[in-house]
Amino acid sequence: MTNTTKAYLIGAGIGSLAAAAFMIRDGKIKGDNISILEAGSLIGGSLDGAGNPEQGYSLRGGRMLTTDNYECTWDLFKSIPSLHNPGRSVFEETVEFNEHHQSNSKARLVDQRRAKVPVSSMGFSMQDRMELLKLSQADEAEMGNSNITEWLSPSFFETEFWYMWATTFAFQPWHSAVEFKRYLHRFMMEFSRIETLAGVKRTIYNQYDSLVLPLQTWLKQNGVRFIMDCQVQKITHTLSNEQFMVTGLHCLRGGVEEIITVDEGDLVFLQNGSMTDASSLGSMSSAPEKRNKLDSGGWQLWEQLAAEHPGMGNPAAFNSCIARSYWASFTVTLKDPRFFNLMQKFSGNEAGTGGLVTFKDSNWLMSIVLAHQPHFINQPADVQVFWGYALFPDRIGNYVAKPMSECNGAEILQELLGHLRFDSEVFDNANCIPCRMPYITSMFMPRSIGDRPLPVPPGTKNFAFISQFVEVADDVVFTVEYSVRAAQMAVYQLLGVNKQVPPVTAHDKSLGTKMEALIKAFK
């Protein structure tokens, strides 16, 4: 690459932000030669966080981090300065924060009697242990596009382990057995402490304020151009000597059509697909609108490329069944400490130390988490914010006679109060913003080899994919790490960076003895 090399990144999610940073730091590309094209008005993609005390705060989801894994993520954020602690990196301030706020959940599961479920036993039978061991040692080629239920008996899905694992990572029984196996390997360290979430690390504030904002600030300081309200509608390309080369980007910018010419030596990175595509927000009085990919166009470019060229993947494997990829979340803004005080008394955890509290007998399979406060940079001291989600929002509630998907914020709070047996006054003046996400676990859908393209597909000259929908050996989706790793791999390959991408930490080496010992140790 030369000093005139330009890079265009389609989508402003964490993958694109990370790719831009790696190009500057390791590829020696000038920041003012990098353009990030975003169809919306905000950057960060699924790492969102917005709102204010008056209108309420909103998070579509929260991100679990660990320092035992996330090798590429921490490699990146060791280079990004903190916005609040001069002379320190985002990595350093995050580690220090977690040294003072350690996770040790004392109410991980709560049953229909409002009793904390004992979780010292995982609830495994001998059959459960043997089937789980077989799955963990199976070859991915042998597993194919099978789902988890094809490997584990119905009794497994009633164990305490499944309730904790499923709600920690958002797995459903019909999801990919390959991805479930990868999680067992990748998060082997969490296997033995899933009941306390002791390995979970959190950022100081929400994911946007703590990760996206400092990264965006650093990129802007280095000259990166953020072009908002710019939807790329078509990627033009040529095939020369059997090499795929992008030549232009057809954009709709501020309602005006324009074409960006991609010259020889320039690079294009596409965030293919999105787990938060077509998401919608409700209010205290209205349920979120039901939308799909046709309302947003978030999958359009990938679908166009995949239809025209082999090796570009198969988006239909992931976005064809909303009923199997959908769940809903909600964010609650309070101006009264009573709820937080009652939860601390009930759970035994101060906010920020307990992680998820899951109501295991909830028809919606509802969970909530009270993060350390403040959770937003602009959050006043007398305001509290917590987040929750449900894996089965299409089911009728226990205390509200309708599915969560049809509930407004007030009705979701009513359902939560029913499980906790708290008086309704604790939510006086509360503001609950529900969120519908039709594709939130689409990357967990059963897949075949080839359904996910490589970050740099074979035969491509100046083009790469960076998202949750690329194939990265041994790593797991639905993590910040996956997007950052894919970005680092793509940048290093296209730019010929003479540096190794940090390898996936091999916690599962000697798997035959380690995993077998772990599984057999649980009752």
N, C-alpha and C positions, 0 to 999 in steps of 0.2 A: 504494500500500500504506500501511497505518496502523501505529501502534505496537502494535496488537493482532494484527497478522498473524502466524499460526503456519505453520510449514513442517514437513512430514513427509518424511523421506528414507528410502526403502525400500532397505536394503542399506547396509553400512558400508565399501564399497570406496573407492578413491581418488576416484572421481567424486562420491560423496556428501560425502566430507570436503571436497573442493574447493568444491563447491556451497555448503556451510555457511559456509566461509570467505569466499567471494565475497559471500554474503548479508550477512554481518556487516560486512565491510570496505567494500563498494561499495554494497550495498542498504540499509544502515543498519537491518537487522533485528536485534532484540535476540537475543543468543545463547540466553537462557533461553526463547525462543519457538521454538527449533529442536530437533526430535527426530529422532534417527537410529535407525531400527528395524532390528536385525540378528538374523537367525535363529540364527546361531551364537554362539560364546562369545568370538570374537576379531574385532577390526576390521582393516581394511586390505584385505580381499578378496584379490585375486591378488598384492598386494604383501605377501607373508608372510615370516616368518623366525622360527623358534622352536627351542627345545631347550636342552640344557645339556651340559657335557662328559661327564657320566656316561651319560646315555641317548642322546646324539648330537644333533647339530643337523640341521635340515631346512629346505630352501628348495625350493618347487615350481619356481621359475624365477628368473632374474636379469634386470635391466632395463638396457638400453643407453641412455645419455643423450648428447646433444651440446649444445654451446653455440651451434652454428650454427643450430639449430632450437629446438624446445621453448619457443616464445615464451610460451605461457600458463602452462606449468609454472614457468618462472623468474619470471614476473610474480607468481605466487602465492607462491613460496618466498622471494622478496625481502622478503615481509611476515611470514614465520614465523621467530621467533627460534631460534637454535641452542640445543640443550640442553647443549652442552659448551663453547661459546665465548661468554661473556657479551658483549653489545653487538654481536654479529654475527648475520647471518641465515643460514638454511640455504643459500641461494644462495652467499653469500660464502664460507662454510667449504668448500663443495663446489668452487668455483673454485680456492681456495687449495690444497686437497688435490690436485687434478689438475695444478696447476702443478709439484708435487713428485713426482707419480707419473704420468708420461705414457706412453700406450700406444705401443708400437713392436714389434709381433709379429715374432719371428724364426723362428717355427716354426708358421706358420698352417696349413699342410697337411703331413701325414705319410703316406707311402705304406706298402704292405705290407712293404717291405724295412726299415722303420723309418728311412727317409731323409726328410729335409726336402725337400719339393717346391719347386723354383724357381718363384716366382710373379711374376717381373718381366714375364712374358708372361701374358696372360689366356687364351691358347689359342684365340682367335677365328679362324675362317676368314672369307673375304670374305662368304660366304653368311650366317654368324652375325652379322656386323656389319650387313649390310643388313636382315636380319630384325629385329634388335634396334632398329635405327633406325626401321623402319616401325612396330613396336609402340609405341615411345616417342612417336610423333607421331600415333597413331590417336585418333579421337574416341571417348569413352566410350560414347556412344549406339550407335556402329557396333560396338563390341566386345561389347556386351551381356553375357550371362553366360558368355562363352567362357572356357576355361582357357588356361594358359600354353602347353601343348603344341600348341594350335591356331595359334599364331603363330610358334613357334620349332621348328626341325628337331631330330631326335634328337641330332645331334652337339653341339648347344649344351649339352646337359645332361651332357656329358663334359668341358666346359672347366673350367680352373682357376677362372675367374670364377664359374661357376655353383656350384661346390663352396663357394667362399668366401661368395658372396652368399646362397645357400640356407641355410647353417648360421649365418651372422650373423643373419639375419632369420627363419629357420624356414620358408622357402618350400618347397613341394612342386610338382612339375611339373603336378599336376592342380588347383592353386589358381587363383584369379581372375586373369585377365590384366589386368583393370582395376586391381586392387590392386598387381600387379607393376609396371605402368606408373606408378602413383602413387608407388611407392617409388623408382623411377628418378628421378622429378622431385624428390621431397621430399628424398631423400638424395643428390642430385647431387654434393654435396661429398665424400661417401664413395666415390663411383664410382672416383675416381682414387687412393684410398688404402685400398681394401678389403683389400689384401694385408698391411698393417701395422696396421690398425684405429687409425690415428693420430688419427682424429676422435672416437673413443669416449671418453666421460667416465663416471667411476664415482663413486658416493657413498662416503663414508668407511667406513661399515659396510654391511651389507646394506640392502635397500630398506625393510624394516620399521623398523629402528632409525634409519635416516638420514632417511626421509621421513615415514612414517606416524606414528611416535611423537612427533616434535616438532609435527606438525600436530594430532594428537589432543590433546596437552598444551595447545596454544594455544586450541583449540576449547573444552576443558573450562574453561580459565581465563576464557573469555568466556561461560560458562554453558550451553553446548550439552549437551543430555541424550542420553546413549547408553543405549538400551533394548535389552539383550541377551536372547537366547533368546526372541525375539519374531518369529514367522513370520507375515507377512501372507499370508493365504490367498485373499482376494478383495477387489477394489476395487469398491465400489458407486458409481454415477454416475447423472446425469440428462442429458437432452438438452433444453436450453431455448433457443429461438430459434436452433436448429441449432448450439448450442455445447455441447461435451462438458465436463461439470463433475463432478469427483469430490466425493462427499458423505460417504463413509465408508470405513474400512479395517477389515476383519474379520481379527482376529489370533488366533493361538494363542500365548499368553505363559506360559511355564513350565508348559505343559500345560493352561492355563485359557483358555477362549474369552473374548474381549472385543471390543468394537466402539469404534473411535475415530471420533468425529464430526468431519467436516471442514466447518467453517463457511464462510459467505460471506467471501471475502477471504483464506482460507487457501490454502496451496500444497502440492502433492504432487509429489515427484520419484521416479521409479522407475529403478533400475538393471536394465534389461531384458536377460536372458541373462547368462551368465558363462562365460568361457573356462576357468576352473578348477572349474566345476560338476562334481559327482560324482567329484572326484579322490580318490585313496586312497593310503595309505602302506603299505609293507611293512617288512621288517626284515632282519637278516642271515640269518635262517632261513626267512622266508616272503615270497612275492611279493605285491604289492598286490592287493587284491580288485578284481574286475572289476565296475564299477558303471556306471549310466547315469542319464539325467535322471529316470527314474521313481523312483530311489532317493533323490533329493534335492529335487525340486520347484523347482529353480532357474530353470526356464523357464516355470513354470506361469502366473504372472500375465501375462506377455507373450502367451502363447498364448491365454489367455482374452480379453484385450483385442483381439488381432488377429482372432480369430474373430468378434467382435461388431461391429467398427468398421473401415471402410476408412481408410487413412492411418496405421494403427498397425503396418504392416510385416508381414513374413512370416517368423516364426522357423524354419519348416520348411526354409527355404533354407540354414540354418546348422547345425541340430542333428539332421539326419536320417541322417547317415552317419558313424559313429564311425571306421570304417576310413580315412576321408580327413581326419579332423580330430584324430587321436590321435597323441601321442608320449609318451615317458616320460623322466623325469629321475632323478637320484640325488644325494644329498649325503653326503660322506664326512667323518667326524670322526677325526682321528689324534692320537695322543699320542707321536709319534716323528717327528723332522724328516727322516728319511732320504728319504722320498718327495719332499718339497719340494726337498731338496738335489739329488736325482738329476734332477728335472724342470728345475731351474735350469741344471744342467750340460748336460742334453740340449738344452733349448730356447734357451739363451742369454738367457733372460729371468728377472729376479727376479719373485716373486709380485706381482701387481698391475700389471705392465707389459706382459704378453704377450697378454692376451685369450684367445680360443678357440684351442685346438689341436685340429684335426679330423683324424681317421684316415680318409682319403678312400676307402680300400679296405675299410673296415669294413662288414660286411654290415648292421650296425645304423646305419651312418653316425654313429658315436659322436664326440662332442666333449667336452673338459673345459676348465675354466678355473680357474686358481689366483689368487684375489683377494688383494689386500693383506691382511695379517694384523695385528690380529685382525679377523675379519669379523662378529663379534657383540659387542655391548657387554659381555656377561658372559663372554666367551671368555678363559680364562687364557692366559698367555704361552707355556706349554709345550704348547698344543693348536693344531692346524692344521685348517682346514676348506676343502674344495674341492667344486666342483659340476660335474656333467656331464649330458649328455642325448643322446638318440639319436632320429633322425627316422624310423627304420624298426624299431620294436621288435617288429614281428610276424614278422621274419625270423630264421632260425636263425643263431646267432653263428658267428664264425670259430674260436673256441677253446672255446666252450660249446655243446653240441649241443641247444640249445633256444632258442626265441624269448626276447628280453629281457622280453616281457610275462609270461613264466612264471618268470623268474629272481628269486631272492632276492638280498640284498645281497652275499653271499659270492661268488655266481656272477658278478655284474656286475664285481666286483673281479678275478676270475679272467680274464674277457674283456679287461679293461683291461690287465692284466699281460701278456697275450699280445701285444697290439699294441705295448707299450713294451719288451718283453723285459727287464723288471725281475724280480729274484728275489722270490719270494712273501713273504720275511721283511719286506719294507718295509711290508706290511699286517698285521703281527702286531698284534693288539688293535685293528684298525681297525673302525669302525662305519659301514656303508654303508646308508643308508635310501633305498630306491627309491620312486618316486612315479609313479602312473599318472594321466594326465589325458586323458580321452576327448574333450574339446571344446577342447583348448588352441589349436588353430588354426582353430576353427569360423568365426571372423570373416574368414578368408581364403577361405572357400568361394565358388565362382562365384555371382554374384548378379545379379538384374535390377533395373532402376529400380523403386523402391517397396518392395523387400524390406527396406530399412532405413528406419525412420521418421525424420522430422526431429526434432531435440531437442524442439521444441514443435510437435507436429503441427497442421496447419491446423484451425481450428474448436475448439481446446481453450482453456479459460478459465483453469484453475488447475492444469494438469498438464504434466509434461515427462518425457522420457526422458533419462537420462545414462548412457552406457555405450560399449562398443566396437561396439555394434550400431545406431548412429544414423548418419544421413547428414550428414557434414561435408565440404563441398567442398574439394578439393585436399589434404586431410590423410590420414594413413595410420593404420590400426589396428595393434594389438599394440604400442602405445606408451603410456607414462604420459600423454604430451601429448594423445593423442586423448580420453581420459576427462576430463582437466582442461579441454580446449577445449570439449567438449560441455557440461560443467557450467557454464562461464563464459557460453557462448552462451545456455543455458536460463535461468540466473539473470537475466542482463541483459534478456532479452526479457520474461520474466514480471513482473519488477519495474520495467521501464521505465527501467533505469539509463542515464543520459545519458553514456555512456562507451563507447569503441570496444574491442571484443575485439581483442587484438593480432593483426594479420594474419599469415597464413602467409608466411614470408620467401620472396621470389621468387628463389631461387637459379637457377631455370630460365628466367628471362627471356632473350629472344633464344635460345630453345631450339633453333630451327632451326640456329643456328650453334654454340652451346655444346655441346649434346648430340651433334650430328653430329661435331664436332671431337673430342670425347672418345672416342666409339665408334671412329672411324676411326684414332685415335692408338694404340689397343691392338692388339697383334699376336695 
